[in-house]
Amino acid sequence: MRFETAGESHGECLIATITGLPAGIPVSIEFIDRELWRRQQGYGRGGRMKIESDHVHVVSGVRHSRTIGSPIAVVIENRDWKNWTGTLPVEEKDAEAGKEKPVHRPRPGHADLAGVIKYNFGDARYVLERASARETTARVAVGALAKLLLRQFGIEVLSHVIGVGPVRLGRAATWEEIAGLAARDEVLLNCVDSDTESRMKEAVDHAYRTGDTIGGIFEVVAHGLPPGLGSHITWDTRLDGRLAQAIVSIQAVKGAEIGFAAEGASAYGSAVQDTIHYDKPAREFARGSNRAGGLEGGITNGQDVIVRGLLKPISTLRRPLESVDLPTREPALAAYERSDVAVIPAAGVIGEAMVAIVLAQAFLEKFGGDSLGETRRNFDGYLEQVRSF
């Protein structure tokens, strides 16, 4: 399974193409749209979310609500595009005088300066349009398709927020609590503990009042995975490495953690490793804990896979930092673009999408199949092998 996205933040639409999914997977447009809606939610979002109401349009690869094995193409319209047609035209003749919106004062922490240097642009507009997290709308649509595949085999991927600024959730969350969050029709900061969520909201409010932004930590949990996805054989097949890369590929995410890696780095080995037991009635191996986050040697071990994303504060500030004016090279305050104060819940939904994509890829590498029925037979045969081990 492979995918690519295309489109700019204020372009006509966002596009994704997906290849390698088996034929026969049930596809629900309602489910994909629900995932897109979840990405738009959360306390601290900016004005753009009041404009966009994302809806997926499937162009190819799905017929009668099932995949047909051919490449899937999806399109999500940018409603704000109508306000930018004269600013970012495809052809120069369609440019409208007075509609230019150049960005000449790069924002610290954004792709602006590195991008204009790399591509030899005089205007950072072309950089930020693609670097924007608006691109992740397409990734969430792809992730929804990956989730629909995984669901056929009892695997679910969800997220919750465990930190906003200095505020932390001081306990582990149960799978049932996390699943309950995903079913809500109102999203504040997607934390399982209401008291902690209230303190998180206060931290976001403080950032807003001071013209600042705030980061945090989201946790993605994959539930129902079999042991044996991924491999220890080569560096690039280790699943923890692939998951970490996928999480850090999300805009503003600067770090990833598998299981309780940070906590384990300051402890002794005897306090970190998960003890192994054998449940004879169930004919399966069990663990006394899950500090490894469901991965050992780059392979799933049958426990929940736990991945965290560490999200820096958004780079665009209402009280801009010092920068430089590109044409004059003189000191200047950084440009301001309409932006968010906090995006941690939305980043968690994007994290779900990326984890689901990587797991779906590993799943199909393991079990293959041109059709869902063939994949299921391979999967069932493997589970029988695991039970008889």
C-alpha angles and dihedrals in degrees: 000000000000134000142185132191132208136184142078132253094255098024125113096271148334119252135196131184122198126191132181103041114136121248118258103042109143109241124202117193087194090059093049091049090049089055090050089050091051090054090058096053134089140090114282099035120144136238095277090075089060089059102043124068101177120218127171122232112197109210102178146355098050125083129170089000095302135097114251099200097255124109113294118221122191131184129199116192121228105221091193090062092089088067092053105042093107093041100052106024122168091226124043092228089066095057113117120220113243093020095093115124105184121178109216099156107069118218117237110245095023130099091251103105099032089048098051091047093048096047097032094239124159090205126053091208092093090051099048093045091066098029090057118112087238083090089070090071087078091046091054089054090052090046090053090057090049089051091051089056094047092047089063087067099042096263121136130183121200140154143211136185118255100172142028114180107310094344116100136184101242099206143043118270123228122233089244091056092050092048089051091057092054091055094057121109092206121056124194109163099325096241121147093220116068096203092051090046090055091054089047089054090052089053091052091048091052091051091050094048091052095046090249139120132230136214134201149162130281126191124213118201125193111200129195100025120155120231115260108051113134126015143248091212102091133015095245096051094056103114097212090058092049092049093048091052091049093051095046089049088071113101113264094009107125101173145022132206128198113208113321096332098143093047092045093053090069097043137075120262094248089061095047110044119089112240117234125230135171120230103207098190091050092039092224142109118252138190132225091222141354106235090134090064095235095300130100122171090354091301130110111248099197097266126107112289109232121196127171129200121208108212122199119214114277111272098227110087130188085216097049124213126232117288140149132263104238099213095047101025087223124138113271141157115266120263120264122223124181103273149153132271095211132006104170098122091047091047088054091057090050088048089054089053094051094046091048091051094051092046092047089051092050090045093054091044088056101041106020121183135159090224133036090244092056091047090050093051090051091047094048091049091052092049089053089052090051092049092050094047 
